[in-house]
Amino acid sequence: MRRGLRAKPELRGCLKRCRHCRIFFLTHPRNAGRRDLRCPFGCRDVHRRRHSAQRAAAYYSDEKGREKKAVHNRNRYLIARTGNEQKEKRTEPKREIPPILKHVRMVVGLIEGRMVSWAETGRVLTRNWRQRPIGGRQEVLYAVRRLNKGPP
């Protein structure tokens, strides 16, 4: 990372330390002045889920929230009792791009100074990833799974 920052000194402001795990990572230039960032390697998602649960608990603990929760529970009970569930349409689930790939694409784009496509990012990762999967899965899936194990 230091070699890359020597080559691109304008990215020095984009080097941030995660507020949770304290590791360094590159962020987008629009976030360069912020001090409250968490890394894209899992800390950001853990923080978002934790605070979402706290907001929901706070909302459902006051009078208005308890009434709303009672309505939700009653509707769920009535649907289950009468069997009038609406059949969900079976569609292909959207393949969500893992956050680590989004981060890799952003960092590569900053370093190269151009937009990098998703296909190009995937090709580079599969070409440079030398370890072969044990279970015979595709290389890119193995690489993404390994990168997305959780926060450091």
N, C-alpha and C positions, 0 to 999 in steps of 0.2 A: 504494500500500500504506500509506503514511503517513497519508493521509486516512482510510482505513478503520480504522486503529489509533487515530486521534483520536476517531472516532465510537464505537469499541468498545474502551475502554482495558483491559477484562478479557482481551483477546486479546494483549496485549503480551508475556506470558510464552510465548505460542505461536509467536512469531517466532523462528526459529532460523536459524543459518548452517550450510550444508552443510560437513561435515568434509572433503570432497574438493575441490569446486569453489569453495567459499567464498561462494556466493550465498545470499541470504536467502529463506526460504520459511516458510509457515505450517504448523504441525503440529497434530495433535490435542491437546487439553488433557491427556490422560493421558501424553503424552510431553514435557510442558513442562519438566520438570526435567532432561532428558537432554542430554548434550553430545556424544554420539557418533553423532548422526543424519546421514544422507545424504539429499540431495534426491530427490524422486520423479521427477525429470526424466531419470533414467538412471543416476545415480551409485549409487543403491541396488541396482539390478539388476546392474550391472557388478561391484560389490563381492561380491554374493551368488554370482555365477557363478565369480569368481576364487577365492574361498575354498572353494567346493564342489569345484573341480578340485584344489586343494591337499589337501583332506581325502581325496579319492579316491586321489590319488597317494601320500599317506602311508599309507593303509590297504593298498593293494595292494603296497607295497614291503616290508612285514614278512612273516614266514613264514605266518601265518594268512591274510592277504590274497592271497598268491601261490597258496596252495592253492585258495582260493575262485575266483580268476580262472582257474585251470587247469580247474576244474569247469565254469565258464561257457563257456570256449572249447571244451571237449570236447563239451558239450551242443549248442552252436551247430554244430560240425562234424558231429555225428551227425545232426542234423535236416536239414542241407543235403545230406548224403550220401544219406540214405534217402528224402528227399522227403516226410517225414511232417509237413510243416508244417500247423498248424491254420489253416484259412481264417479270416481275420478277418471279423467281421460288419461289413458296410458300414452305418455309421450317419452321421448328420449330425454333423459336428464341432461341438463347442460353441463358440459365439462368445464368446471371452474379452473382458472389458471391459479396455481399455487402462489402465495405471496412471495416466496423466495425467488420464483422466476420473474415476477414483476420487478423485484429489487435488482436482480442481475441485469435485466434488460435496461433499467434506468441507469445503473452504474456504467454499463458498457456504452450506452449512449452519451453519458457525460464525458467519459474518457475519450471516445472517438469523435465527439463533437457532431454527431448526426443521429437521426432516428434509426433504431434497430428494430427489425420486424420480429414477431414471435417465432416465425419459422427459422429465421437466421439464428436466433438465440438457442432454439432447440437443437439445430444442427451443430452449432459450436460446442454445446454441452455434451452431446452424444459423441462427437468426434474426439473431444479432449478427455472424456471419462474413460480411463483404461481398465478399470476393474470390471470384470464380467459378473453378471448376476448368477446366483446359485440356482434359482428356480426357473431359469429360462425365460424370464420376463424381458420386456423391451428395455434397452439400455436407458432411454430417457426417463422411463418410469422409475427405474432403480435409482437413478441420480436424484430425481426430484424427491423420492421417498426418503432418501438418505439426508438430503438437505433440509427437509421439513420435519425432522424428528422431534423438534421442540426447542424451547429457548435454551440458550447455552448456560 
